[in-house]
Every structure is written in structure tokens, then in C-alpha cells.
């Protein structure tokens, strides 16, 4: 069986919102973590906005890596910033010279609006500005390649990463309960640390047998005690969070965000609240897995020694 590895904790996460607004928990729980979330996705776009039909081909989810640029490495480390993260820039409506949409990244969803140039296909849009991590997106459409390319500039220039760049592909999201792990090469050469001690002594990471997880699907089959009783804590965590990932949940938990952002090609962050989307089968399996997670022994490998 092929072994993959999952870092226990993340220091260099992928997010323009470098630090969460509240204490992050080790285990992702959308049913709990998003309890205070309001409607922040595309449904809140003004209903009276009418799309210009000639620009309908530009609408949709643009997904890819949100990369730090013009940064200081020490500053990123001290401020617990991130080098890159998977972002979804959703272009929801275009009317004349105005563009409306929202971004989803690192467990956050922010509306934006601004100007659109029909000739150059350039957009200049701003987030509301009432959040420390808000900023301005500047991007250009390439309809033939179905991409947008541009930069993001933070309003607060003292952030760990005040500028980011991106080259995003137009993607279609559809919930598919059959999506699961696939073959990939895990890059274990990227050191991610949770503390200065771990930075000095080497990062801990947990061994995961993806062949075991691949045989199970908590979105399509009723799991039993026998199915999961021999899985370690990391394997249980991935198995459970695969449910949330299929629904496009944008992870607040740094470890899960890193795993799904970088390792799972089909994963698209589309929402910060997927509670209403979970099926009864998935809820039942989540409860079972969480009971085992609470008591599972953690197994660690040591990297860099």
C-alpha cells in the first residue's frame, strides 16, 4: 500500500486572510464552526442585477492558486502568513461597465464589486473594506483560454502578505458523492510548522494509508464500526473531511485546508456553510467517525531528523 503523509499542523498556510479571526480547532467541523456565518456567497448578490447576455460566457468560478508576491519571508513567518492558497473568484454578474462577485478562500467569503471594461476585458473590483483582510482585485479575462489573471492588493499594507497574484481557470462545480482520493505525489519537502520549536527541530507529520481510505466513501455507503476501527486519527480526519470537500466547503482548519488545496484536484471551495447540503447518510457517518476520532491514538513520523 502506498503511504502518503499529512502534516499535523500548518504554519505557512494558503490564505489572503493570513490569520483566522478566532481560535482554530485541530479537527474541522463545519456543522459547528460556521454556526455564526451569515449568507455570504453568491445568493446575496443583488437580485435586481441583470446580466449583460453578451458577457454570460465570462461568468462562473475561477479557481486556482493565490500566491504571495513582494513579501518578506521572516515577516510571513512571524505573522503566521501564507505563501499560497486555493481561491475561488466567482464572477456572478456583469451589467454594462459594472462587475459583481465574491471570493472564497481559507474559510472566508467576501463580496466584491467594481468596474468592467468591455474592450480590454479588465476588471477592477473592491471588497467591502470593513474587514482587516479586505483588498482590491485587478484581473483580465481571457475567454479563449477560460482564465482570469491578475493581482490582489490588501488595503492594510502591514499584513504579512499585502500583495498576491493569480492565474485561475474557469471551473464548474457540481456535487458528486463518488469523488474520492486519487493517485498523486505528496510533496513532503515543503516544511510547515506550528511553532518555533517545531521549526528548529523538524516538523511532525502523520502517516496515512490512502489505500485504506480509498476503499471507503462516507458519502455513498453506511460505515460500520468494523470499517473504521483500525484507522488512525489522521485517516479518520481525512475520511470525514472528504464529505465536506465534496460539498465545496472552504476549510478554516489549516491542516485540512492545506491537504485539500494542494493534493485534491477536484476540490473547489465554494461555500463557508454546507450544513444544509449534507445528506442524512453523511450526517450519520460523520457522527460515527467523530466518535472514533475522539479516542483514536495519534501516530507520528518525524521529518527532517
Legacy VTK file of the C-alpha trace (Angstrom):
# vtk DataFile Version 3.0
C-alpha trace
ASCII
DATASET POLYDATA
POINTS 305 float
0.000 0.000 0.000
1.265 3.417 -0.858
1.862 5.702 2.076
1.155 9.412 1.931
1.893 11.899 4.665
-0.120 14.702 6.183
1.473 17.422 8.289
-0.140 17.709 11.689
-0.194 21.489 11.807
0.266 24.325 9.422
2.225 27.500 9.782
2.629 28.595 6.184
-0.997 28.318 5.160
-2.598 29.476 1.941
-4.819 32.490 2.512
-5.060 36.154 1.864
-6.738 36.192 5.269
-3.464 35.185 6.908
-4.859 34.669 10.365
-8.286 33.422 11.343
-10.480 35.720 13.335
-10.929 33.086 16.025
-9.031 30.171 17.541
-8.815 27.367 15.037
-9.615 23.847 16.139
-7.488 20.880 15.157
-10.413 18.989 13.682
-12.624 20.628 11.111
-16.317 20.693 11.980
-18.404 22.739 9.544
-21.520 21.889 11.494
-20.040 23.769 14.446
-17.514 26.241 13.063
-19.910 28.021 10.727
-22.758 28.328 13.174
-22.417 32.121 13.179
-21.868 32.511 9.440
-24.332 34.634 7.533
-25.209 34.332 3.883
-22.026 35.482 2.243
-21.940 33.633 -1.049
-23.489 34.331 -4.433
-27.064 34.275 -3.154
-26.545 37.687 -1.551
-25.757 39.393 -4.857
-28.448 41.971 -5.544
-31.403 40.338 -7.218
-32.055 43.362 -9.427
-28.703 42.993 -11.206
-29.379 41.881 -14.767
-26.553 40.204 -16.633
-25.485 41.531 -19.984
-26.090 38.411 -22.094
-23.039 39.123 -24.261
-20.869 38.596 -21.200
-22.516 35.429 -19.913
-19.522 33.392 -21.073
-17.364 35.254 -18.546
-19.450 34.305 -15.530
-18.578 31.448 -13.205
-15.989 30.098 -10.772
-12.334 30.865 -11.465
-10.193 28.575 -9.329
-6.503 28.179 -8.671
-3.543 29.168 -6.523
-3.467 32.538 -4.759
0.245 33.278 -4.490
2.192 35.688 -2.330
4.371 38.221 -4.111
6.602 41.070 -2.890
6.829 39.533 0.564
9.344 39.203 3.379
9.817 35.564 4.455
10.556 36.462 8.063
7.509 38.694 8.158
5.294 35.883 6.850
6.636 33.527 9.492
6.292 35.939 12.411
2.768 36.968 11.407
1.702 33.392 10.583
1.063 34.310 6.984
0.809 32.080 3.943
2.575 31.762 0.639
-0.331 30.384 -1.359
-3.854 29.071 -1.041
-6.581 27.820 -3.347
-9.027 30.620 -4.152
-12.345 30.729 -5.958
-13.098 34.087 -7.578
-16.744 33.883 -8.535
-17.899 36.313 -11.216
-21.625 36.436 -10.512
-22.943 39.247 -12.725
-21.839 41.798 -15.290
-24.032 44.745 -16.206
-22.703 47.306 -18.649
-19.469 48.558 -17.084
-20.039 47.040 -13.634
-18.958 43.625 -12.315
-20.251 41.849 -9.207
-18.984 38.712 -7.496
-17.426 37.154 -4.422
-14.270 35.357 -3.381
-13.987 32.165 -1.355
-10.673 31.362 0.276
-9.415 29.945 3.594
-12.824 29.680 5.201
-13.829 33.205 4.236
-16.251 34.552 1.652
-16.220 38.227 0.688
-18.387 40.112 -1.776
-16.773 42.459 -4.282
-17.897 44.878 -6.947
-16.322 47.364 -9.309
-15.770 48.367 -12.907
-15.518 46.275 -16.062
-14.007 47.404 -19.370
-15.715 45.688 -22.313
-12.882 46.466 -24.700
-9.916 45.266 -22.647
-11.932 42.774 -20.543
-10.289 44.167 -17.431
-11.993 44.321 -14.043
-11.139 46.428 -11.001
-13.200 45.352 -8.005
-13.101 46.024 -4.273
-14.110 44.055 -1.231
-16.316 45.942 1.276
-13.410 47.269 3.331
-14.845 46.543 6.773
-12.594 43.555 7.340
-8.879 43.717 8.165
-8.083 41.392 5.283
-10.125 43.106 2.573
-8.468 44.414 -0.553
-8.766 45.078 -4.260
-8.737 42.586 -7.139
-7.433 43.578 -10.553
-7.785 40.967 -13.281
-8.159 40.440 -17.013
-10.330 37.822 -18.734
-9.044 35.543 -21.472
-12.250 33.984 -22.878
-10.426 31.651 -25.266
-8.294 30.117 -22.535
-11.126 30.471 -19.987
-8.900 32.083 -17.390
-8.508 35.273 -15.429
-5.128 36.633 -14.470
-4.295 39.444 -12.100
-3.273 40.687 -8.682
-4.817 41.345 -5.289
-3.726 44.315 -3.175
-4.505 44.455 0.544
-5.996 47.605 1.990
-3.782 47.079 5.034
-0.174 47.238 3.831
1.055 45.876 7.171
-0.330 42.413 6.518
2.159 39.569 6.238
1.340 39.413 2.519
-0.018 42.710 1.158
0.072 41.592 -2.481
-0.843 38.381 -4.286
-1.039 37.179 -7.866
-3.173 34.508 -9.508
-3.873 32.769 -12.799
-7.212 30.992 -12.403
-9.094 28.543 -14.577
-12.842 28.602 -15.172
-14.241 25.588 -13.328
-17.687 24.072 -12.933
-18.697 22.840 -9.517
-21.175 20.006 -9.090
-21.645 17.890 -6.015
-20.537 14.337 -6.743
-20.731 11.861 -3.835
-18.416 9.449 -5.665
-15.369 11.735 -5.610
-12.559 10.281 -3.548
-8.792 10.236 -3.166
-6.776 9.586 -6.292
-3.165 8.842 -7.104
-0.851 11.771 -6.572
2.639 12.557 -5.357
2.647 14.275 -1.987
5.344 16.938 -1.731
6.915 16.251 1.651
9.680 18.785 1.037
7.528 21.760 1.998
8.192 22.393 5.704
5.138 23.663 7.557
5.448 24.498 11.215
3.123 25.393 14.059
5.709 26.768 16.462
9.304 27.964 16.663
10.249 24.714 18.448
8.976 22.631 15.539
10.743 24.939 13.114
14.013 24.365 14.948
13.705 20.625 15.484
11.789 19.477 12.429
8.126 19.072 11.548
5.971 16.208 12.737
3.685 14.544 10.257
1.221 11.714 10.417
1.336 8.674 8.137
-1.857 7.998 6.228
-2.629 4.921 4.189
-4.680 6.337 1.330
-5.451 2.848 0.008
-7.463 2.195 3.168
-9.370 5.460 2.814
-9.946 4.886 -0.899
-11.923 1.734 -0.121
-14.364 3.736 1.974
-16.755 6.511 0.980
-18.707 8.207 3.746
-20.977 9.902 1.189
-22.216 6.726 -0.510
-22.014 3.856 1.970
-23.130 3.282 5.534
-19.952 2.910 7.550
-19.711 0.379 10.360
-17.501 0.144 13.411
-15.527 -2.589 11.660
-14.865 -0.298 8.676
-13.076 2.380 10.658
-11.936 0.895 13.962
-8.401 0.303 12.690
-7.903 3.727 11.116
-5.601 6.180 12.860
-6.689 9.705 13.745
-5.315 11.262 10.565
-7.069 8.727 8.363
-10.347 9.284 10.210
-9.988 13.032 9.821
-9.396 12.818 6.078
-12.259 10.352 5.630
-14.679 12.698 7.396
-13.463 15.853 5.724
-13.802 14.275 2.294
-17.551 14.650 2.899
-17.177 18.393 3.398
-14.794 18.737 0.456
-17.295 17.101 -1.913
-19.760 19.810 -0.928
-17.208 22.533 -1.650
-16.634 23.558 1.950
-13.910 26.194 2.359
-11.814 24.906 5.249
-10.898 27.078 8.205
-8.765 24.320 9.690
-5.235 24.849 8.405
-4.221 21.216 8.139
-7.302 20.202 6.162
-7.101 23.307 4.024
-3.515 22.533 3.091
-4.332 18.928 2.282
-7.337 19.600 0.050
-5.998 22.796 -1.526
-2.784 21.194 -2.706
-3.487 17.494 -3.092
-7.043 17.087 -4.372
-7.517 18.370 -7.926
-11.287 18.074 -7.959
-11.725 20.131 -4.790
-13.273 23.577 -5.323
-14.017 25.869 -2.349
-17.489 27.273 -2.964
-19.060 27.935 0.437
-18.376 28.575 4.106
-21.604 26.883 5.207
-22.596 23.480 3.804
-24.695 22.220 6.710
-27.933 22.251 4.744
-26.304 20.273 1.923
-25.297 17.242 3.978
-27.338 14.098 3.367
-28.762 12.009 6.190
-26.265 9.266 5.342
-23.364 11.716 5.558
-24.564 13.082 8.896
-24.795 9.574 10.292
-21.293 8.710 9.123
-19.890 11.998 10.444
-21.206 11.204 13.914
-19.667 7.725 13.815
-16.262 8.930 12.590
-16.102 11.737 15.143
-16.676 9.296 17.986
-13.652 7.306 16.852
-11.579 10.458 16.294
-12.067 11.485 19.896
-10.409 8.319 21.135
-8.002 7.440 18.333
-4.325 7.284 19.154
-2.135 9.523 17.021
0.770 8.029 15.190
3.617 10.262 14.166
6.544 10.028 11.850
9.370 12.530 12.191
10.599 14.542 9.248
13.903 16.274 8.797
15.869 14.428 11.515
LINES 1 306
305 0 1 2 3 4 5 6 7 8 9 10 11 12 13 14 15 16 17 18 19 20 21 22 23 24 25 26 27 28 29 30 31 32 33 34 35 36 37 38 39 40 41 42 43 44 45 46 47 48 49 50 51 52 53 54 55 56 57 58 59 60 61 62 63 64 65 66 67 68 69 70 71 72 73 74 75 76 77 78 79 80 81 82 83 84 85 86 87 88 89 90 91 92 93 94 95 96 97 98 99 100 101 102 103 104 105 106 107 108 109 110 111 112 113 114 115 116 117 118 119 120 121 122 123 124 125 126 127 128 129 130 131 132 133 134 135 136 137 138 139 140 141 142 143 144 145 146 147 148 149 150 151 152 153 154 155 156 157 158 159 160 161 162 163 164 165 166 167 168 169 170 171 172 173 174 175 176 177 178 179 180 181 182 183 184 185 186 187 188 189 190 191 192 193 194 195 196 197 198 199 200 201 202 203 204 205 206 207 208 209 210 211 212 213 214 215 216 217 218 219 220 221 222 223 224 225 226 227 228 229 230 231 232 233 234 235 236 237 238 239 240 241 242 243 244 245 246 247 248 249 250 251 252 253 254 255 256 257 258 259 260 261 262 263 264 265 266 267 268 269 270 271 272 273 274 275 276 277 278 279 280 281 282 283 284 285 286 287 288 289 290 291 292 293 294 295 296 297 298 299 300 301 302 303 304
